[in-house]
Amino acid sequence: MIYDVDIVAVPEQAVLVLRDRGSLNDVGRRVARLRDLAAQAGLTPAGPPMARFYEDEFTAPTLDYDVCLPVEPRADGSVPDTIAEARGELIPLHHVLQAAHTGGRDGIGDAWRAVNEAREALGYARAGPTTEVYAGGSAASASSVDPVTLIRQPYAR
């Protein structure tokens, strides 16, 4: 599949984060745990969940990644440093190369490759983990809507 890769400004976001080494099959469970922790802390989700990957190899049985849930900051602009095993984090405004993948995980590697090839063609360096934003639909839902995953790679010139 051919992907359009765009340069996108990602606004500042407050997130709750769970980081661990594990299977990709754990993403849904970890997102559910973050939603529970946010509710317990009185925080309101503020966008789609995402996973940040600290390695590019997807054939290993376990991967180093974290799962993030954007949340509305408290009235004073803060996010708790920790909530149980999760931590609060403020992701600053940054720019990424982004491609949108529609459908399940089959073929998502092509979107990752498109983003990396665009970065290399522009002569940019990686400036952080590649992020998958689970922007719409769900492979596990009964909906006829295909899931949309945004592949984002921060870059530096």
C-alpha positions as CSV (number, residue, x, y, z in Angstrom):
1,M,0.0,0.0,0.0
2,I,1.2,3.6,-0.7
3,Y,1.0,6.1,2.1
4,D,1.0,9.9,2.2
5,V,3.4,11.1,4.8
6,D,2.8,14.6,6.2
7,I,4.6,16.9,8.6
8,V,2.2,17.5,11.5
9,A,2.5,19.7,14.6
10,V,1.3,17.7,17.7
11,P,0.1,20.0,20.4
12,E,1.2,19.8,24.0
13,Q,-0.6,16.9,25.8
14,A,-0.9,15.7,29.3
15,V,-0.9,11.9,29.5
16,L,-1.0,9.0,31.8
17,V,1.7,6.4,30.9
18,L,2.3,2.7,31.6
19,R,5.7,1.5,30.4
20,D,6.7,-2.1,30.3
21,R,8.2,-4.8,28.2
22,G,5.5,-7.0,26.8
23,S,3.5,-8.4,23.9
24,L,1.6,-6.2,21.5
25,N,-1.4,-8.2,22.6
26,D,-1.3,-6.3,25.9
27,V,-2.0,-2.9,24.4
28,G,-5.8,-3.2,24.9
29,R,-5.4,-4.4,28.5
30,R,-3.0,-1.6,29.3
31,V,-5.2,1.0,27.8
32,A,-8.2,-0.3,29.9
33,R,-6.0,-0.1,33.0
34,L,-5.1,3.5,32.2
35,R,-8.8,4.4,31.8
36,D,-9.5,2.8,35.2
37,L,-6.6,4.7,36.8
38,A,-7.7,8.0,35.2
39,A,-11.3,7.5,36.5
40,Q,-10.0,6.7,40.0
41,A,-7.9,9.9,40.0
42,G,-10.8,12.0,38.7
43,L,-9.1,12.7,35.4
44,T,-11.0,13.0,32.1
45,P,-9.7,11.3,29.0
46,A,-8.8,13.9,26.3
47,G,-8.1,12.0,23.1
48,P,-7.3,8.6,21.6
49,P,-4.9,6.2,23.3
50,M,-1.5,5.7,21.9
51,A,1.6,3.4,22.2
52,R,5.2,4.7,22.0
53,F,7.7,2.2,20.7
54,Y,11.4,2.3,21.7
55,E,12.6,-0.3,19.2
56,D,11.7,-1.0,15.6
57,E,11.7,-4.8,15.7
58,F,8.2,-6.3,15.8
59,T,9.1,-9.9,15.5
60,A,10.3,-10.3,19.1
61,P,7.8,-11.9,21.5
62,T,8.1,-8.9,23.8
63,L,8.8,-5.3,23.0
64,D,9.8,-2.2,24.9
65,Y,6.9,0.2,24.7
66,D,4.5,2.3,26.7
67,V,0.8,3.0,26.4
68,C,-0.4,6.6,26.9
69,L,-3.9,8.0,27.6
70,P,-4.3,11.7,27.0
71,V,-6.1,13.4,29.9
72,E,-7.4,16.8,30.8
73,P,-5.0,18.5,33.3
74,R,-6.4,19.4,36.7
75,A,-7.7,23.0,37.2
76,D,-4.2,24.1,38.2
77,G,-2.7,22.6,35.0
78,S,-1.1,19.7,36.7
79,V,-1.2,15.9,36.2
80,P,-0.3,13.6,39.1
81,D,3.3,12.4,39.0
82,T,2.1,8.9,39.8
83,I,-1.2,7.0,40.0
84,A,-0.5,3.4,41.1
85,E,1.9,2.0,38.5
86,A,1.2,4.8,36.0
87,R,3.0,8.1,35.8
88,G,1.8,11.5,34.6
89,E,3.7,13.2,31.8
90,L,3.4,16.4,29.8
91,I,4.4,15.8,26.2
92,P,5.5,19.2,24.7
93,L,4.5,20.5,21.4
94,H,6.5,18.7,18.7
95,H,6.6,18.0,15.0
96,V,6.3,14.5,13.5
97,L,6.2,12.8,10.2
98,Q,2.8,11.1,10.0
99,A,1.0,8.4,7.9
100,A,-2.5,7.1,8.5
101,H,-3.1,3.3,8.3
102,T,-6.6,2.1,7.9
103,G,-7.4,-1.5,8.9
104,G,-5.9,-4.0,11.3
105,R,-2.3,-4.7,12.1
106,D,-1.8,-6.6,8.8
107,G,0.2,-4.2,6.6
108,I,0.8,-1.6,9.3
109,G,4.6,-2.2,8.8
110,D,4.2,-0.5,5.3
111,A,3.1,2.7,7.1
112,W,6.1,2.5,9.4
113,R,8.4,2.0,6.4
114,A,6.8,5.0,4.6
115,V,7.4,7.3,7.6
116,N,11.0,6.1,8.0
117,E,11.7,6.4,4.3
118,A,10.3,9.9,4.2
119,R,12.5,10.9,7.2
120,E,15.6,9.5,5.5
121,A,14.7,11.2,2.2
122,L,14.4,14.5,4.0
123,G,17.8,14.0,5.7
124,Y,16.1,14.2,9.2
125,A,17.2,12.2,12.3
126,R,14.8,10.4,14.7
127,A,14.0,12.5,17.7
128,G,12.1,10.1,19.9
129,P,10.0,6.9,19.8
130,T,7.6,6.1,17.0
131,T,4.0,6.4,18.2
132,E,0.9,4.7,17.1
133,V,-2.2,6.8,17.8
134,Y,-5.3,4.6,17.8
135,A,-7.5,7.4,16.3
136,G,-10.7,5.7,15.2
137,G,-12.6,2.4,15.0
138,S,-11.5,-0.8,16.7
139,A,-10.5,-4.1,15.3
140,A,-12.3,-5.7,18.3
141,S,-15.6,-3.8,17.8
142,A,-18.7,-5.0,15.9
143,S,-18.6,-1.7,14.0
144,S,-18.2,-1.7,10.3
145,V,-15.7,1.1,10.6
146,D,-12.1,0.1,10.0
147,P,-9.7,1.1,12.7
148,V,-7.4,4.1,11.9
149,T,-3.9,4.2,13.3
150,L,-1.7,7.2,12.9
151,I,2.0,6.4,12.7
152,R,4.0,9.3,14.1
153,Q,7.8,9.8,14.0
154,P,9.3,12.8,15.8
155,Y,12.3,14.2,13.8
156,A,15.1,16.6,14.1
157,R,16.9,18.4,11.2
